[in-house]
Structures are given as structure tokens and as C-alpha cells.
Amino acid sequence: MRELDRLDAQFGLGADPRQHRVRRKARGPFRYRHWREVLAGAVCLVVLGVMGWQLYNLWTPAGDGTYAFEEVQPTTHSPIGHDPCDTIHYVVNPDHGPADYLDFIQKAVAEASRFSGIRFQYDGTTTARDFDRDRGPVLIGFADPSEVSDLSSDDVVGVGGSVSYVAPGDRRRYLHSGMVALKPSWFADQDRHHRLRDEQAVVMHELGHVLGLAHVQDEHQLMYPSLTRTTYGPGDIRGLEVLGEIPC
């Protein structure tokens, strides 16, 4: 009876004590009084994530190192390229180009030479505009679509390549000739915004074609069809090395 009296006093006469148990209130993931803290935390996470991704791209080798060649030998499927024991001579037609044309062109040539091991020699400026040449030194210049039809596309800012011929032993080679045609309007815009590295990168890409590299579907390489980086990637470098190892 004493126990019943105690329960009556605590819960009321005839009450079921289970109905009066203390229940925890369900708390949603966000409560109004904490929204400022949640927002600040989210901003911090975004900032830290962006910084971490930038550091990852800066210090981690990117891409799978893919490379491809414009042409291969019919029987051995080894790449067609220039004779690495000879020197590739090149000339520049500066007409319609920016004032600093020689700066970024020579830097681009130096990079292509460094990774391929193939020597280049600058033979000065020229008035020649035969961008379809298959003989003579490599011509680098600024052309309009009437001269190089591929430049008529809005998303094409450069064209480059070489023409192969049959060498002794039925091996095909590039005859240390070729061309790089650059879109004047795009380079003028880069010059206004002081984007020297972008200008250099496009010339490096086209020189890759001159030496024998083809496009790859790896955006971490400079030979990707669109400009996604300003230096040769690991695949580009290995491809240039292979072209530089072709037997003399």
C-alpha cells in the first residue's frame, strides 16, 4: 500500500507510470541557434578542400603518361620522326604576330629540344608564307584562314606538322621540314593580357606535332587537343624521348 500511495502522489490517482517517462526530444541535424556555426564550418571545409586539391595538383604527378604518334612505320609500327643525329633548322615569319613573338617561340623550341634531345637552329626571320611546305627549314609564322584553312575554326589557335618521305631502307622519315601556323587574333589577345606562358604552350604543342606527336585524350598532357596546361606532361616527355631515340 505504501508503494501505491507513493505512486499516487507522484503520478496522480490511477496513472500508468510508463506514460510519464522522460522522453528525449528528437533533434534534427541542424538547429536554428547553431546555423552560424554550421555555415562557418561549411565554408572552412570548402576552403580547405580547394587548397588541398591545388596542393595535390602541384605536388602529385598527374595523368597516366599517355602519348601517341602521328605516323608509324608500316611494318614495325615504330614512330616516324626526324633524324635525331641532324639539326632541325627553323625560320620565323613575324608578320601579324605580337611584338614578343621571338621570346615565346624560342622558349618553346628550347623545351621541345630539351626533352627530345633533337637540336634546333634558328636561321632568322623570313618573308616566306608557304605553310604547306615539304622541304626547307621549319616555318613558324602567323597565318589567317585563307592561308591555313584549319585556322578557320573558332577553337583552333595553331596548326603544326611535318611531311614524311621514304628514306633508304624503306623507312619513312621527316625531312627536317614542317610548319607551325598560329592564329594572329588569339596571340594578340594573349599579348594584351601578358599571357606569355599560354603563347609558349601553344607553340610547344604544335612543335610536338612537327616532331611526330599526335593528340591524346589525357587532359594532363600538353598534347591534349585543348590547352589545359602550359608545360609538357609526363606522357608528352616520354613521347618526345622516344622520338629522340629513333636510329640515325
Summary of the structure (lengths in Angstrom):
residues: 248
radius of gyration: 32.8
end to end distance: 112.0
largest distance: 118.5
contacts: 694
relative contact order: 0.16
helix: 40%
strand: 16%
